[in-house]
Amino acid sequence: MSGQEPNSDHVVTPPVGGVFRIKAEVLGADDIRRAVTRIAHEILERNKGLDNVVLIGLQRGGVWLAKLLAETISRVEPGTNVPVGAVDVSMYRDDIGLRPVSPGAVTDIPVDLDGRVVVLVDDVLFTGRTVRAALDALNEYGRPRMVQLAVLIDRGHRELPIRPDFVGKNLPSSSDEDVRVTPDGVVIGHREPTGEVAS
Amino acid sequence: MKHLRSIDELGVAGLHRLLDLSDHMAEINRRPVPKVPALRGKTVVSLFFEDSTRTRLSFETAAKRLSADTMTFSVSTSSVNKGESLRDTIETVAAMGVDAFVVRHKSSGVPWQISRWTDAAVVNAGDGWHEHPTQALLDCYTVRTALNRPEGFDGLHIAIVGDIKHSRVARSNVWAFAALGARVTLVAPHTLLPPSLEGWPVDVAHSIDDVVDRVDVLYMLRMQRERMHEALVPSLREYTSRFGLTPARADRLQAHTLVMHPGPMNRGVEMAVDPAELPGSVITQQVTNGVSVRMAVLFDLLGSGSGLAGEAS
């Protein structure tokens, strides 16, 4: 069952129950666009072009971002067309059975990854466990020459030795806070359980 | 979801959830290395008190592709032959540390009984004439993918032809197809229909000719030869002439109509045509999809943690 109905503009219903109370907007739509444009330039610069580069978004939050990044790259560097894929990591998580898993959309890797430069794209980097699962998942599709990581928000609290190569914004947060990302903006806030749902 | 014993206990939301999850599993099965670590360390035991080829192998393949350990128990080589009771058998196997039992038994209701004796998840792989929920799931998944109906079966007309009375496949499929919104017509002689269809979401036709040119899915059931002894049909030839899919009837199928069969097939009885020559035949896809769907069931039971969240269905 979904949580209770939103009762003000600053409350939304998160996917796992409870209500999400917004504390502050961190990035607006324009800020996201600028950050993505900068990351696009950085990817081009780091890889000296786009030879063999493929963008893979993490389901679900990274997928629209990977597509936006690809569109931006082809605007920055006209005539290029970087392949975009999506990976669902739910079968590779290390917390299977510890929490509800609802797989996002299906994995779609459009090219053979052998010898490619894969840029993993996600909206928020937190513990790093999703990225670890994604690295395992990528193995099934080939052996990339290199894997890089692009995230819109790095909120800290890493539990694994994982470091992003491209960051939209570093956002210091406390671990009980929650960060929500949509194409319209990034907000930080708290999730409040609705009594019946234990956290 | 703690157990999968009937389509009914799954509910419409659960049905959609498992079909969505099957898409993920189908993607895994298309990979060069079709294996994921999702159920590492889990043990799945197949308990088959009745013969089976495809269901048992399908479950075993599904469990292995999710990296679960599998054990198989066939009654013919077990201590059941020394007189061990069902309960003692279950408790003995469960004591070895089992996360899921996949059970087939000739008596209806055995999966419910077993779930009272063990904490492991119980999957019904066919109990008597009662239910065969994973068959219904794989059939729904086959219709959903072949006719591109991810949202549901509203407006689809599905005929189930043959021995409805003794068929657990028919029972599970009727509920599953109807729950997804399809109109279901049963086609059978009176002797092969259950005594009462009260409460079944179906209508009935007594000749395949009434439906063959208008349905979207023609689902042929196996004519169980052992029923011949009970004189429920005059002869197999008579059965074929009224209820079999003959070449003349195959010509009357609409171009998009799917022909399905749960296997094993009686060639020349209910299937009087070679399915390989039927453009609408998805019988092979049913078998392929069976693995994906059973992976979805095992993952949902053992890996998704949905039982921890308090299932909402």
Interface residues (C-beta under 8 A of the other chain):
Chain A: M1 D88 S90 M91 Y92 I96 G97 L98 R99 P100 V101 S102 P103 V106 T107 D108 D136 E140 Y141
Chain B: D20 L21 D23 H24 E27 I28 R31 V33 V36 P37 A38 L39 L66 F299 L302 G303 S304 G305 S306 L308 A309 A312
